[in-house]
């Protein structure tokens, strides 16, 4: 488990300092700067704090130079950073004998920062209902049909590869964003302590947004379903479906880049080609299940449409409840609690009987 030592700084006592130092190295890497001196790290951390605060620290807070200098060797020990002797600024004998280092990210440290960035992004992501992505998916599917139609003498594998890659990338973004958005939408519906007027204005924009996407999903989704069915049909002049022929051409193209191995029978290469083929088939099946329903299994687009439609009245109910709260309406339990206080404050039993008769309108039987 040694490779996971790069996450040790997250639970350290001065974790904000370690996070600020690592954020400085990530920022330097984006500028193609590989090595940093402690003074460079402090400068980058200060600039980052001035903009949005270091990770884990309050905005505007920044560790001082001494704290950063102490954090760097520890990060080297954990494997996040690598240290190299720094002789570039030696001007005196004393500087030569003093330990001076340049620091850079290790592969493990960089991988840990990417993982943390992905985690933070997933937690803070609101997502979106991407109607534009639907149109792009339809465009990629039309391109695939055109490639198959043009391939009487053989499929253009490069064009097919680009179209399938574009389809998968756009579809993945659509699915991930829709999932994130519906999760954030449910959190909005579950809100209780919000300003009624602000939420009502937000609700109006959100309902328009949902209704627009529902309409696009209805029309463009139907077009995509027809295109998917067309690609599942028999390919003219080839055995198998249109999409099967295109996938086979793409797999053959990808297989040309597979590194050779020492197996004289080529079994390893055949296995890797089978893995590539199965991966593309799974991706296509995911696209199919998103837009085409099966017996006992509605399509994901249909489920998303139903979920978006159900969210509209749920939002309206939240606004109604907020308006009732703002107008000071009390529920039955609040009325009974207030009545209990009045009973407790009544001076004697006669007063309590009068309060009982007044509150409930009940009297003893007279006949």
Buried (B, 14 or more C-beta within 10 A) or exposed (E): EEEEBBBBBEEBEBBBBBBBBBBBBBBBBEEEEEBBBBEBBBBBBBEBBEEEBBBBBEEEEBBEBEBBBBBBBBBBEBBBBBBEEBEEEEEEEEEEEEEBBBBBBBEBBBEBBEEBEEEEEEEEBEBBBBBEBBBBBBBBBBBBBEBBEEBEEEBBBEBBBBBBEBBBEBBEBBBBBBBBBBEBBEEBBEEEEEEBEEBBEBBEEBBEBBEEBBEBBEEBBEBBBEBBEBBBEEBEEBEEBBBBBBBBBBBBBBBEEEEEEEEEEEEBBEEBBEEBBEEBBEBBEBBBBBBBBEEEEEBBBBEBBEBBEEBBEBBEEBBEEBBEEEEEEEEEEEEEEEBEEEEEEBEEEEEBEEBBEEEEEEEEEEE
